[in-house]
Amino acid sequence: MIRDTLLSALMSHAKGHIDKHIANVEVYLENPAGIGEHSDVHEAIEHEIEQIAKYDDHLEMIQKYFLKETE
């Protein structure tokens, strides 16, 4: 039971970060001039995509190594 709870929490954490970074990319794409602290919008989007990839890798590793199908 604790195992499932911990794995679920890890997956929720990763999915939350993915959603956050996707939202940031959408903001940059829709209104790049409105983001004052980022003069290089391309670089900011690239950073967000790297973060999405990082958390997507976390999900993939959890699924691959810890959520094996029961036979």
PDB file of N, CA, C and O in Angstrom, chain B, residues numbered from 101:
ATOM      1  N   MET B 101       0.812  -1.186   0.000  1.00  0.00           N
ATOM      2  CA  MET B 101       0.000   0.000   0.000  1.00  0.00           C
ATOM      3  C   MET B 101       0.862   1.259   0.000  1.00  0.00           C
ATOM      4  O   MET B 101       0.623   2.166  -0.797  1.00  0.00           O
ATOM      5  N   ILE B 102       1.854   1.329   0.875  1.00  0.00           N
ATOM      6  CA  ILE B 102       2.723   2.508   0.925  1.00  0.00           C
ATOM      7  C   ILE B 102       3.469   2.671  -0.390  1.00  0.00           C
ATOM      8  O   ILE B 102       3.714   3.788  -0.845  1.00  0.00           O
ATOM      9  N   ARG B 103       3.826   1.546  -0.995  1.00  0.00           N
ATOM     10  CA  ARG B 103       4.531   1.571  -2.281  1.00  0.00           C
ATOM     11  C   ARG B 103       3.680   2.272  -3.325  1.00  0.00           C
ATOM     12  O   ARG B 103       4.168   3.147  -4.042  1.00  0.00           O
ATOM     13  N   ASP B 104       2.407   1.893  -3.414  1.00  0.00           N
ATOM     14  CA  ASP B 104       1.510   2.504  -4.394  1.00  0.00           C
ATOM     15  C   ASP B 104       1.309   3.993  -4.125  1.00  0.00           C
ATOM     16  O   ASP B 104       1.256   4.803  -5.052  1.00  0.00           O
ATOM     17  N   THR B 105       1.197   4.339  -2.847  1.00  0.00           N
ATOM     18  CA  THR B 105       1.013   5.741  -2.477  1.00  0.00           C
ATOM     19  C   THR B 105       2.228   6.572  -2.876  1.00  0.00           C
ATOM     20  O   THR B 105       2.084   7.662  -3.429  1.00  0.00           O
ATOM     21  N   LEU B 106       3.406   6.064  -2.599  1.00  0.00           N
ATOM     22  CA  LEU B 106       4.633   6.785  -2.942  1.00  0.00           C
ATOM     23  C   LEU B 106       4.799   6.926  -4.461  1.00  0.00           C
ATOM     24  O   LEU B 106       5.150   7.997  -4.957  1.00  0.00           O
ATOM     25  N   LEU B 107       4.545   5.847  -5.184  1.00  0.00           N
ATOM     26  CA  LEU B 107       4.663   5.913  -6.642  1.00  0.00           C
ATOM     27  C   LEU B 107       3.638   6.875  -7.229  1.00  0.00           C
ATOM     28  O   LEU B 107       3.940   7.627  -8.155  1.00  0.00           O
ATOM     29  N   SER B 108       2.424   6.845  -6.685  1.00  0.00           N
ATOM     30  CA  SER B 108       1.392   7.768  -7.148  1.00  0.00           C
ATOM     31  C   SER B 108       1.791   9.215  -6.886  1.00  0.00           C
ATOM     32  O   SER B 108       1.581  10.083  -7.733  1.00  0.00           O
ATOM     33  N   ALA B 109       2.364   9.472  -5.717  1.00  0.00           N
ATOM     34  CA  ALA B 109       2.811  10.824  -5.377  1.00  0.00           C
ATOM     35  C   ALA B 109       3.935  11.291  -6.303  1.00  0.00           C
ATOM     36  O   ALA B 109       3.951  12.443  -6.737  1.00  0.00           O
ATOM     37  N   LEU B 110       4.863  10.399  -6.599  1.00  0.00           N
ATOM     38  CA  LEU B 110       5.957  10.745  -7.515  1.00  0.00           C
ATOM     39  C   LEU B 110       5.426  11.076  -8.907  1.00  0.00           C
ATOM     40  O   LEU B 110       5.880  12.024  -9.548  1.00  0.00           O
ATOM     41  N   MET B 111       4.468  10.288  -9.361  1.00  0.00           N
ATOM     42  CA  MET B 111       3.900  10.527 -10.680  1.00  0.00           C
ATOM     43  C   MET B 111       3.090  11.826 -10.708  1.00  0.00           C
ATOM     44  O   MET B 111       3.170  12.582 -11.677  1.00  0.00           O
ATOM     45  N   SER B 112       2.326  12.085  -9.673  1.00  0.00           N
ATOM     46  CA  SER B 112       1.564  13.333  -9.597  1.00  0.00           C
ATOM     47  C   SER B 112       2.489  14.539  -9.582  1.00  0.00           C
ATOM     48  O   SER B 112       2.213  15.554 -10.220  1.00  0.00           O
ATOM     49  N   HIS B 113       3.576  14.419  -8.854  1.00  0.00           N
ATOM     50  CA  HIS B 113       4.566  15.497  -8.779  1.00  0.00           C
ATOM     51  C   HIS B 113       5.134  15.799 -10.171  1.00  0.00           C
ATOM     52  O   HIS B 113       5.203  16.957 -10.583  1.00  0.00           O
ATOM     53  N   ALA B 114       5.532  14.763 -10.877  1.00  0.00           N
ATOM     54  CA  ALA B 114       6.102  14.934 -12.216  1.00  0.00           C
ATOM     55  C   ALA B 114       5.067  15.521 -13.179  1.00  0.00           C
ATOM     56  O   ALA B 114       5.379  16.423 -13.956  1.00  0.00           O
ATOM     57  N   LYS B 115       3.835  15.005 -13.126  1.00  0.00           N
ATOM     58  CA  LYS B 115       2.777  15.503 -14.015  1.00  0.00           C
ATOM     59  C   LYS B 115       2.464  16.971 -13.720  1.00  0.00           C
ATOM     60  O   LYS B 115       2.213  17.751 -14.639  1.00  0.00           O
ATOM     61  N   GLY B 116       2.480  17.340 -12.450  1.00  0.00           N
ATOM     62  CA  GLY B 116       2.247  18.741 -12.084  1.00  0.00           C
ATOM     63  C   GLY B 116       3.306  19.662 -12.657  1.00  0.00           C
ATOM     64  O   GLY B 116       2.996  20.742 -13.161  1.00  0.00           O
ATOM     65  N   HIS B 117       4.565  19.230 -12.577  1.00  0.00           N
ATOM     66  CA  HIS B 117       5.644  20.038 -13.148  1.00  0.00           C
ATOM     67  C   HIS B 117       5.521  20.120 -14.674  1.00  0.00           C
ATOM     68  O   HIS B 117       5.763  21.175 -15.260  1.00  0.00           O
ATOM     69  N   ILE B 118       5.153  19.028 -15.304  1.00  0.00           N
ATOM     70  CA  ILE B 118       4.963  19.043 -16.757  1.00  0.00           C
ATOM     71  C   ILE B 118       3.877  20.052 -17.124  1.00  0.00           C
ATOM     72  O   ILE B 118       4.054  20.863 -18.033  1.00  0.00           O
ATOM     73  N   ASP B 119       2.759  19.995 -16.414  1.00  0.00           N
ATOM     74  CA  ASP B 119       1.662  20.932 -16.688  1.00  0.00           C
ATOM     75  C   ASP B 119       2.101  22.383 -16.499  1.00  0.00           C
ATOM     76  O   ASP B 119       1.743  23.253 -17.293  1.00  0.00           O
ATOM     77  N   LYS B 120       2.873  22.639 -15.452  1.00  0.00           N
ATOM     78  CA  LYS B 120       3.358  23.995 -15.178  1.00  0.00           C
ATOM     79  C   LYS B 120       4.242  24.499 -16.320  1.00  0.00           C
ATOM     80  O   LYS B 120       4.088  25.632 -16.776  1.00  0.00           O
ATOM     81  N   HIS B 121       5.154  23.666 -16.771  1.00  0.00           N
ATOM     82  CA  HIS B 121       6.082  24.093 -17.816  1.00  0.00           C
ATOM     83  C   HIS B 121       5.390  24.212 -19.177  1.00  0.00           C
ATOM     84  O   HIS B 121       5.754  25.065 -19.986  1.00  0.00           O
ATOM     85  N   ILE B 122       4.400  23.365 -19.426  1.00  0.00           N
ATOM     86  CA  ILE B 122       3.609  23.513 -20.653  1.00  0.00           C
ATOM     87  C   ILE B 122       2.870  24.843 -20.625  1.00  0.00           C
ATOM     88  O   ILE B 122       2.823  25.550 -21.632  1.00  0.00           O
ATOM     89  N   ALA B 123       2.293  25.185 -19.481  1.00  0.00           N
ATOM     90  CA  ALA B 123       1.590  26.464 -19.354  1.00  0.00           C
ATOM     91  C   ALA B 123       2.535  27.635 -19.606  1.00  0.00           C
ATOM     92  O   ALA B 123       2.157  28.608 -20.259  1.00  0.00           O
ATOM     93  N   ASN B 124       3.750  27.548 -19.098  1.00  0.00           N
ATOM     94  CA  ASN B 124       4.735  28.607 -19.327  1.00  0.00           C
ATOM     95  C   ASN B 124       5.048  28.762 -20.814  1.00  0.00           C
ATOM     96  O   ASN B 124       5.135  29.882 -21.318  1.00  0.00           O
ATOM     97  N   VAL B 125       5.215  27.647 -21.510  1.00  0.00           N
ATOM     98  CA  VAL B 125       5.484  27.714 -22.954  1.00  0.00           C
ATOM     99  C   VAL B 125       4.311  28.375 -23.664  1.00  0.00           C
ATOM    100  O   VAL B 125       4.512  29.214 -24.541  1.00  0.00           O
ATOM    101  N   GLU B 126       3.098  28.007 -23.296  1.00  0.00           N
ATOM    102  CA  GLU B 126       1.916  28.604 -23.919  1.00  0.00           C
ATOM    103  C   GLU B 126       1.888  30.116 -23.701  1.00  0.00           C
ATOM    104  O   GLU B 126       1.546  30.867 -24.615  1.00  0.00           O
ATOM    105  N   VAL B 127       2.243  30.565 -22.505  1.00  0.00           N
ATOM    106  CA  VAL B 127       2.294  32.007 -22.231  1.00  0.00           C
ATOM    107  C   VAL B 127       3.330  32.678 -23.125  1.00  0.00           C
ATOM    108  O   VAL B 127       3.055  33.719 -23.721  1.00  0.00           O
ATOM    109  N   TYR B 128       4.505  32.094 -23.221  1.00  0.00           N
ATOM    110  CA  TYR B 128       5.554  32.662 -24.078  1.00  0.00           C
ATOM    111  C   TYR B 128       5.102  32.722 -25.534  1.00  0.00           C
ATOM    112  O   TYR B 128       5.374  33.702 -26.228  1.00  0.00           O
ATOM    113  N   LEU B 129       4.418  31.688 -25.996  1.00  0.00           N
ATOM    114  CA  LEU B 129       3.984  31.649 -27.394  1.00  0.00           C
ATOM    115  C   LEU B 129       2.870  32.650 -27.674  1.00  0.00           C
ATOM    116  O   LEU B 129       2.824  33.248 -28.750  1.00  0.00           O
ATOM    117  N   GLU B 130       1.983  32.831 -26.718  1.00  0.00           N
ATOM    118  CA  GLU B 130       0.839  33.721 -26.922  1.00  0.00           C
ATOM    119  C   GLU B 130       1.162  35.187 -26.682  1.00  0.00           C
ATOM    120  O   GLU B 130       0.577  36.064 -27.317  1.00  0.00           O
ATOM    121  N   ASN B 131       2.094  35.462 -25.764  1.00  0.00           N
ATOM    122  CA  ASN B 131       2.368  36.855 -25.409  1.00  0.00           C
ATOM    123  C   ASN B 131       3.837  37.035 -25.028  1.00  0.00           C
ATOM    124  O   ASN B 131       4.132  37.357 -23.877  1.00  0.00           O
ATOM    125  N   PRO B 132       4.751  36.839 -25.954  1.00  0.00           N
ATOM    126  CA  PRO B 132       6.178  36.913 -25.615  1.00  0.00           C
ATOM    127  C   PRO B 132       6.614  38.299 -25.146  1.00  0.00           C
ATOM    128  O   PRO B 132       7.557  38.409 -24.362  1.00  0.00           O
ATOM    129  N   ALA B 133       5.954  39.346 -25.604  1.00  0.00           N
ATOM    130  CA  ALA B 133       6.339  40.702 -25.203  1.00  0.00           C
ATOM    131  C   ALA B 133       5.947  40.992 -23.758  1.00  0.00           C
ATOM    132  O   ALA B 133       6.495  41.902 -23.136  1.00  0.00           O
ATOM    133  N   GLY B 134       5.015  40.232 -23.230  1.00  0.00           N
ATOM    134  CA  GLY B 134       4.542  40.470 -21.873  1.00  0.00           C
ATOM    135  C   GLY B 134       5.432  39.885 -20.795  1.00  0.00           C
ATOM    136  O   GLY B 134       5.151  40.052 -19.609  1.00  0.00           O
ATOM    137  N   ILE B 135       6.485  39.213 -21.175  1.00  0.00           N
ATOM    138  CA  ILE B 135       7.393  38.599 -20.211  1.00  0.00           C
ATOM    139  C   ILE B 135       8.657  39.445 -20.149  1.00  0.00           C
ATOM    140  O   ILE B 135       9.607  39.219 -20.898  1.00  0.00           O
ATOM    141  N   GLY B 136       8.656  40.423 -19.248  1.00  0.00           N
ATOM    142  CA  GLY B 136       9.735  41.404 -19.181  1.00  0.00           C
ATOM    143  C   GLY B 136      11.084  40.861 -18.793  1.00  0.00           C
ATOM    144  O   GLY B 136      12.103  41.311 -19.318  1.00  0.00           O
ATOM    145  N   GLU B 137      11.120  39.903 -17.883  1.00  0.00           N
ATOM    146  CA  GLU B 137      12.414  39.434 -17.392  1.00  0.00           C
ATOM    147  C   GLU B 137      13.133  38.509 -18.354  1.00  0.00           C
ATOM    148  O   GLU B 137      14.291  38.159 -18.131  1.00  0.00           O
ATOM    149  N   HIS B 138      12.452  38.107 -19.432  1.00  0.00           N
ATOM    150  CA  HIS B 138      13.073  37.215 -20.415  1.00  0.00           C
ATOM    151  C   HIS B 138      13.207  37.940 -21.751  1.00  0.00           C
ATOM    152  O   HIS B 138      12.270  37.983 -22.548  1.00  0.00           O
ATOM    153  N   SER B 139      14.368  38.498 -21.973  1.00  0.00           N
ATOM    154  CA  SER B 139      14.566  39.192 -23.236  1.00  0.00           C
ATOM    155  C   SER B 139      14.752  38.205 -24.388  1.00  0.00           C
ATOM    156  O   SER B 139      14.475  38.544 -25.539  1.00  0.00           O
ATOM    157  N   ASP B 140      15.211  37.010 -24.098  1.00  0.00           N
ATOM    158  CA  ASP B 140      15.384  35.988 -25.121  1.00  0.00           C
ATOM    159  C   ASP B 140      14.289  34.936 -24.951  1.00  0.00           C
ATOM    160  O   ASP B 140      14.460  33.958 -24.224  1.00  0.00           O
ATOM    161  N   VAL B 141      13.163  35.153 -25.634  1.00  0.00           N
ATOM    162  CA  VAL B 141      12.009  34.274 -25.501  1.00  0.00           C
ATOM    163  C   VAL B 141      12.351  32.858 -25.955  1.00  0.00           C
ATOM    164  O   VAL B 141      11.917  31.881 -25.343  1.00  0.00           O
ATOM    165  N   HIS B 142      13.125  32.751 -27.024  1.00  0.00           N
ATOM    166  CA  HIS B 142      13.512  31.434 -27.540  1.00  0.00           C
ATOM    167  C   HIS B 142      14.245  30.640 -26.468  1.00  0.00           C
ATOM    168  O   HIS B 142      13.968  29.458 -26.262  1.00  0.00           O
ATOM    169  N   GLU B 143      15.176  31.290 -25.791  1.00  0.00           N
ATOM    170  CA  GLU B 143      15.937  30.618 -24.736  1.00  0.00           C
ATOM    171  C   GLU B 143      15.015  30.214 -23.577  1.00  0.00           C
ATOM    172  O   GLU B 143      15.170  29.135 -23.004  1.00  0.00           O
ATOM    173  N   ALA B 144      14.077  31.066 -23.243  1.00  0.00           N
ATOM    174  CA  ALA B 144      13.141  30.762 -22.156  1.00  0.00           C
ATOM    175  C   ALA B 144      12.280  29.546 -22.512  1.00  0.00           C
ATOM    176  O   ALA B 144      12.051  28.679 -21.669  1.00  0.00           O
ATOM    177  N   ILE B 145      11.802  29.484 -23.760  1.00  0.00           N
ATOM    178  CA  ILE B 145      11.001  28.345 -24.201  1.00  0.00           C
ATOM    179  C   ILE B 145      11.843  27.078 -24.193  1.00  0.00           C
ATOM    180  O   ILE B 145      11.372  26.017 -23.783  1.00  0.00           O
ATOM    181  N   GLU B 146      13.077  27.186 -24.642  1.00  0.00           N
ATOM    182  CA  GLU B 146      13.972  26.029 -24.649  1.00  0.00           C
ATOM    183  C   GLU B 146      14.164  25.484 -23.236  1.00  0.00           C
ATOM    184  O   GLU B 146      14.161  24.271 -23.030  1.00  0.00           O
ATOM    185  N   HIS B 147      14.328  26.371 -22.274  1.00  0.00           N
ATOM    186  CA  HIS B 147      14.481  25.958 -20.876  1.00  0.00           C
ATOM    187  C   HIS B 147      13.231  25.210 -20.396  1.00  0.00           C
ATOM    188  O   HIS B 147      13.338  24.172 -19.743  1.00  0.00           O
ATOM    189  N   GLU B 148      12.063  25.737 -20.720  1.00  0.00           N
ATOM    190  CA  GLU B 148      10.815  25.089 -20.310  1.00  0.00           C
ATOM    191  C   GLU B 148      10.689  23.700 -20.932  1.00  0.00           C
ATOM    192  O   GLU B 148      10.254  22.761 -20.266  1.00  0.00           O
ATOM    193  N   ILE B 149      11.063  23.565 -22.188  1.00  0.00           N
ATOM    194  CA  ILE B 149      10.991  22.263 -22.867  1.00  0.00           C
ATOM    195  C   ILE B 149      11.966  21.274 -22.234  1.00  0.00           C
ATOM    196  O   ILE B 149      11.657  20.089 -22.108  1.00  0.00           O
ATOM    197  N   GLU B 150      13.129  21.753 -21.841  1.00  0.00           N
ATOM    198  CA  GLU B 150      14.083  20.878 -21.149  1.00  0.00           C
ATOM    199  C   GLU B 150      13.494  20.374 -19.832  1.00  0.00           C
ATOM    200  O   GLU B 150      13.687  19.216 -19.462  1.00  0.00           O
ATOM    201  N   GLN B 151      12.786  21.236 -19.139  1.00  0.00           N
ATOM    202  CA  GLN B 151      12.152  20.827 -17.886  1.00  0.00           C
ATOM    203  C   GLN B 151      11.031  19.811 -18.131  1.00  0.00           C
ATOM    204  O   GLN B 151      10.873  18.859 -17.367  1.00  0.00           O
ATOM    205  N   ILE B 152      10.261  20.017 -19.193  1.00  0.00           N
ATOM    206  CA  ILE B 152       9.218  19.054 -19.558  1.00  0.00           C
ATOM    207  C   ILE B 152       9.851  17.693 -19.833  1.00  0.00           C
ATOM    208  O   ILE B 152       9.356  16.669 -19.361  1.00  0.00           O
ATOM    209  N   ALA B 153      10.936  17.682 -20.588  1.00  0.00           N
ATOM    210  CA  ALA B 153      11.627  16.429 -20.916  1.00  0.00           C
ATOM    211  C   ALA B 153      12.144  15.742 -19.656  1.00  0.00           C
ATOM    212  O   ALA B 153      12.065  14.519 -19.539  1.00  0.00           O
ATOM    213  N   LYS B 154      12.667  16.513 -18.725  1.00  0.00           N
ATOM    214  CA  LYS B 154      13.191  15.961 -17.467  1.00  0.00           C
ATOM    215  C   LYS B 154      12.097  15.221 -16.708  1.00  0.00           C
ATOM    216  O   LYS B 154      12.296  14.083 -16.283  1.00  0.00           O
ATOM    217  N   TYR B 155      10.958  15.853 -16.538  1.00  0.00           N
ATOM    218  CA  TYR B 155       9.881  15.221 -15.772  1.00  0.00           C
ATOM    219  C   TYR B 155       9.200  14.107 -16.558  1.00  0.00           C
ATOM    220  O   TYR B 155       8.693  13.154 -15.967  1.00  0.00           O
ATOM    221  N   ASP B 156       9.184  14.215 -17.878  1.00  0.00           N
ATOM    222  CA  ASP B 156       8.666  13.126 -18.695  1.00  0.00           C
ATOM    223  C   ASP B 156       9.557  11.895 -18.540  1.00  0.00           C
ATOM    224  O   ASP B 156       9.064  10.768 -18.488  1.00  0.00           O
ATOM    225  N   ASP B 157      10.864  12.115 -18.467  1.00  0.00           N
ATOM    226  CA  ASP B 157      11.795  11.007 -18.208  1.00  0.00           C
ATOM    227  C   ASP B 157      11.516  10.364 -16.853  1.00  0.00           C
ATOM    228  O   ASP B 157      11.577   9.142 -16.722  1.00  0.00           O
ATOM    229  N   HIS B 158      11.210  11.181 -15.846  1.00  0.00           N
ATOM    230  CA  HIS B 158      10.888  10.643 -14.526  1.00  0.00           C
ATOM    231  C   HIS B 158       9.683   9.700 -14.622  1.00  0.00           C
ATOM    232  O   HIS B 158       9.702   8.595 -14.078  1.00  0.00           O
ATOM    233  N   LEU B 159       8.636  10.150 -15.320  1.00  0.00           N
ATOM    234  CA  LEU B 159       7.451   9.308 -15.488  1.00  0.00           C
ATOM    235  C   LEU B 159       7.792   8.004 -16.204  1.00  0.00           C
ATOM    236  O   LEU B 159       7.342   6.927 -15.814  1.00  0.00           O
ATOM    237  N   GLU B 160       8.587   8.122 -17.244  1.00  0.00           N
ATOM    238  CA  GLU B 160       8.962   6.932 -18.013  1.00  0.00           C
ATOM    239  C   GLU B 160       9.746   5.933 -17.155  1.00  0.00           C
ATOM    240  O   GLU B 160       9.524   4.726 -17.244  1.00  0.00           O
ATOM    241  N   MET B 161      10.649   6.433 -16.338  1.00  0.00           N
ATOM    242  CA  MET B 161      11.444   5.546 -15.486  1.00  0.00           C
ATOM    243  C   MET B 161      10.576   4.879 -14.424  1.00  0.00           C
ATOM    244  O   MET B 161      10.760   3.699 -14.126  1.00  0.00           O
ATOM    245  N   ILE B 162       9.639   5.619 -13.857  1.00  0.00           N
ATOM    246  CA  ILE B 162       8.731   5.021 -12.874  1.00  0.00           C
ATOM    247  C   ILE B 162       7.936   3.905 -13.522  1.00  0.00           C
ATOM    248  O   ILE B 162       7.811   2.816 -12.962  1.00  0.00           O
ATOM    249  N   GLN B 163       7.398   4.175 -14.702  1.00  0.00           N
ATOM    250  CA  GLN B 163       6.598   3.170 -15.392  1.00  0.00           C
ATOM    251  C   GLN B 163       7.444   1.966 -15.810  1.00  0.00           C
ATOM    252  O   GLN B 163       6.995   0.824 -15.711  1.00  0.00           O
ATOM    253  N   LYS B 164       8.633   2.216 -16.262  1.00  0.00           N
ATOM    254  CA  LYS B 164       9.477   1.135 -16.763  1.00  0.00           C
ATOM    255  C   LYS B 164       9.995   0.233 -15.642  1.00  0.00           C
ATOM    256  O   LYS B 164      10.010  -0.990 -15.788  1.00  0.00           O
ATOM    257  N   TYR B 165      10.416   0.825 -14.531  1.00  0.00           N
ATOM    258  CA  TYR B 165      11.089   0.045 -13.504  1.00  0.00           C
ATOM    259  C   TYR B 165      10.240  -0.282 -12.269  1.00  0.00           C
ATOM    260  O   TYR B 165      10.574  -1.196 -11.515  1.00  0.00           O
ATOM    261  N   PHE B 166       9.154   0.453 -12.059  1.00  0.00           N
ATOM    262  CA  PHE B 166       8.408   0.264 -10.816  1.00  0.00           C
ATOM    263  C   PHE B 166       6.945  -0.120 -11.017  1.00  0.00           C
ATOM    264  O   PHE B 166       6.295  -0.573 -10.075  1.00  0.00           O
ATOM    265  N   LEU B 167       6.422   0.052 -12.216  1.00  0.00           N
ATOM    266  CA  LEU B 167       5.027  -0.296 -12.474  1.00  0.00           C
ATOM    267  C   LEU B 167       4.939  -1.426 -13.487  1.00  0.00           C
ATOM    268  O   LEU B 167       4.209  -1.335 -14.474  1.00  0.00           O
ATOM    269  N   LYS B 168       5.672  -2.466 -13.239  1.00  0.00           N
ATOM    270  CA  LYS B 168       5.673  -3.611 -14.129  1.00  0.00           C
ATOM    271  C   LYS B 168       4.310  -4.297 -14.065  1.00  0.00           C
ATOM    272  O   LYS B 168       3.685  -4.390 -13.009  1.00  0.00           O
ATOM    273  N   GLU B 169       3.880  -4.764 -15.204  1.00  0.00           N
ATOM    274  CA  GLU B 169       2.590  -5.444 -15.263  1.00  0.00           C
ATOM    275  C   GLU B 169       2.636  -6.720 -14.446  1.00  0.00           C
ATOM    276  O   GLU B 169       3.617  -7.462 -14.469  1.00  0.00           O
ATOM    277  N   THR B 170       1.553  -6.957 -13.724  1.00  0.00           N
ATOM    278  CA  THR B 170       1.466  -8.211 -12.977  1.00  0.00           C
ATOM    279  C   THR B 170       0.926  -9.287 -13.887  1.00  0.00           C
ATOM    280  O   THR B 170      -0.042  -9.070 -14.616  1.00  0.00           O
ATOM    281  N   GLU B 171       1.539 -10.422 -13.844  1.00  0.00           N
ATOM    282  CA  GLU B 171       1.163 -11.511 -14.738  1.00  0.00           C
ATOM    283  C   GLU B 171       0.302 -12.526 -14.038  1.00  0.00           C
ATOM    284  O   GLU B 171      -0.106 -13.514 -14.648  1.00  0.00           O
TER     285      GLU B 171
END
